[in-house]
Amino acid sequence: MTEPFIVRRETQIAAPRATVFAYLTDPEKILSWMGSDATTEPHPGGLYLLKGVGPRGRIARGAFREVVPVHRLAYTFGWEGGQEVPPGSSLIEIDLIEQDGGTLLRMTHSGLPTEEQAAAHAKGWAHYLERLTSAAAGGDPGPDRGLSDVATGDHTAAVATTCASSCSRRACERWPFMVAAKRSRMPSSKAVTMVSWT
């Protein structure tokens, strides 16, 4: 049996932890950078539901496992109708660390079943964390047109480095985090993605 894969990302956000936490838990704020409808019950056992994610309008569902205001979130995650990553089959853990006058967001997405799924989720995280970084810092990420059509290539590389560029797109779809702020064009969203297995 193949062991699950993990995606890890970090991004520096020019906003206090309380602001970033709100963008990850408040449905109205989430919709500013991801999805078209969000329902969150940010307490252990509470619902995490995000509709209209990406260009195909997918539905993400899970349950909160851990909620430590302004410090940490952990929730299960999966796609309704998804065979490979069904609801509750993977785990997202987010730590918010006060750093350099802002917040270092450290995310781990574990339990992904294949290298292909890990690579696809890594690409999705790069896209949406860039949008979150912008929104939480007071910028406007613009309309969310989903992931670009950049060729995915051979996903055998275990580490990919992404330098998030300025984006003029505004979030019309929301994701499992909430942010209703405007995005600034700051090159501070350098992020490292690591895809590995446990």
C-alpha positions in Angstrom: 0.0 0.0 0.0 1.3 3.5 -0.9 1.7 5.8 2.1 -0.1 9.2 2.0 1.5 12.3 0.6 1.9 15.7 2.4 2.0 19.3 1.1 3.7 21.9 3.2 3.6 25.7 2.5 4.7 28.8 4.3 3.9 32.4 3.5 4.5 35.7 5.2 1.5 37.9 5.5 1.7 41.7 6.3 -1.2 41.5 8.8 -1.6 40.6 12.5 -2.5 37.0 13.4 -6.0 38.0 14.4 -6.7 39.3 10.9 -5.3 36.3 9.2 -7.2 34.0 11.6 -10.4 35.8 10.7 -9.7 35.3 7.0 -9.5 31.6 7.6 -12.6 31.2 9.8 -15.1 33.9 8.9 -17.3 32.9 5.9 -17.7 36.4 4.6 -13.9 37.0 4.6 -13.2 33.6 3.1 -15.4 34.5 0.1 -13.1 37.5 -0.6 -10.4 35.1 -1.8 -12.0 31.7 -2.4 -15.3 30.1 -3.2 -18.8 31.3 -3.7 -20.5 30.1 -0.5 -18.9 29.2 2.8 -20.2 27.7 6.1 -17.9 27.4 9.0 -18.4 26.3 12.6 -15.0 27.0 14.0 -15.0 24.7 17.0 -13.9 21.0 17.4 -16.4 18.9 15.5 -17.8 22.0 13.6 -18.6 22.0 9.9 -16.2 23.3 7.3 -18.0 23.7 4.0 -16.9 25.7 1.0 -18.8 25.7 -2.3 -17.8 27.1 -5.7 -14.0 26.4 -5.4 -12.0 26.7 -8.6 -13.2 26.9 -12.2 -15.4 23.8 -11.8 -17.2 25.1 -8.8 -16.2 22.1 -6.6 -17.5 21.6 -3.0 -15.0 21.1 -0.2 -16.2 19.6 3.1 -14.7 18.7 6.4 -14.8 19.1 10.2 -12.8 21.2 12.5 -10.6 19.2 14.8 -8.7 21.9 16.6 -9.4 25.7 16.9 -7.0 27.8 18.9 -7.9 31.5 18.1 -5.2 33.5 16.4 -2.8 30.6 16.7 -3.9 27.3 15.1 -6.5 25.6 13.0 -6.8 21.9 12.0 -9.7 20.4 10.0 -10.4 17.5 7.9 -10.8 18.1 4.2 -12.0 16.5 1.0 -14.1 17.0 -2.2 -17.8 16.1 -2.4 -18.1 13.5 -5.2 -14.3 13.0 -5.1 -13.1 9.4 -5.4 -9.5 10.0 -4.5 -9.9 12.7 -1.8 -13.4 12.3 -0.4 -14.7 14.6 2.5 -12.8 14.0 5.7 -10.0 11.9 4.1 -7.2 14.4 4.5 -6.1 16.9 7.2 -5.2 20.6 7.0 -3.2 22.1 9.8 -2.4 25.8 9.9 -0.2 27.6 12.4 0.0 31.4 12.6 3.3 32.7 14.0 3.9 36.3 14.8 7.0 37.3 12.8 8.6 40.4 11.3 5.6 42.7 12.2 3.2 40.4 10.4 2.2 36.7 10.4 4.0 33.6 9.2 1.4 31.1 8.0 2.6 27.6 8.1 0.3 25.0 6.5 0.5 21.2 6.3 -2.0 19.2 4.2 -1.6 15.5 5.0 -3.3 12.3 4.0 -3.3 12.9 0.2 -3.4 9.5 -1.5 -1.1 9.9 -4.5 1.8 12.0 -5.8 -0.6 13.4 -8.5 -3.1 14.5 -5.9 -0.3 16.1 -3.7 1.0 18.0 -6.8 -2.5 19.2 -7.7 -3.2 20.3 -4.1 0.2 22.0 -3.9 -0.7 24.0 -7.0 -4.1 24.9 -5.5 -2.5 26.0 -2.2 0.0 28.2 -4.1 -2.9 29.9 -5.9 -5.2 30.4 -2.9 -2.5 31.2 -0.3 -1.3 34.0 -2.7 -4.9 35.3 -2.8 -5.2 35.0 1.0 -1.9 36.8 1.5 -3.2 39.7 -0.6 -6.7 39.9 1.0 -5.5 39.7 4.6 -2.9 42.4 4.0 -5.7 44.8 2.8 -5.3 44.2 -1.0 -7.8 43.1 -3.6 -6.8 39.7 -5.2 -9.3 40.4 -8.0 -11.7 37.8 -9.5 -10.7 34.2 -8.9 -10.3 32.6 -12.3 -9.0 29.4 -10.7 -5.7 27.8 -11.4 -3.8 28.8 -14.5 -3.4 26.3 -17.3 0.3 26.0 -16.7 1.5 22.5 -17.6 1.8 20.3 -14.6 4.7 18.3 -15.9 6.2 15.3 -14.3 5.4 15.6 -10.6 8.3 13.5 -9.4 10.1 16.5 -7.8 9.7 16.5 -4.1 10.3 20.2 -3.6 9.0 23.1 -5.7 9.7 26.7 -4.9 7.1 29.3 -5.9 7.5 33.0 -5.7 4.0 34.4 -5.6 3.6 37.3 -8.0 1.3 40.2 -7.8 -2.1 39.3 -9.0 -4.9 41.7 -10.0 -7.6 39.0 -9.8 -10.4 39.5 -7.3 -11.8 36.5 -5.4 -15.4 35.8 -6.5 -15.1 32.2 -5.1 -14.2 31.4 -1.5 -12.2 28.8 0.2 -11.8 27.3 3.7 -10.4 30.5 5.0 -12.0 33.8 5.3 -10.7 37.2 4.3 -12.6 40.3 3.3 -9.6 42.6 3.0 -8.0 44.2 -0.1 -4.8 42.8 -1.4 -1.7 44.9 -1.9 0.9 44.3 -4.6 3.7 43.1 -2.3 6.4 40.6 -3.2 6.4 39.3 0.4 4.5 36.2 -0.5 7.4 33.9 -1.3 6.4 30.4 -0.5 8.0 27.0 -0.5 6.0 23.9 -1.3 7.2 20.5 -0.3 5.5 17.4 -1.5 6.6 14.4 0.5 5.3 11.1 1.8 5.0 10.0 5.5 
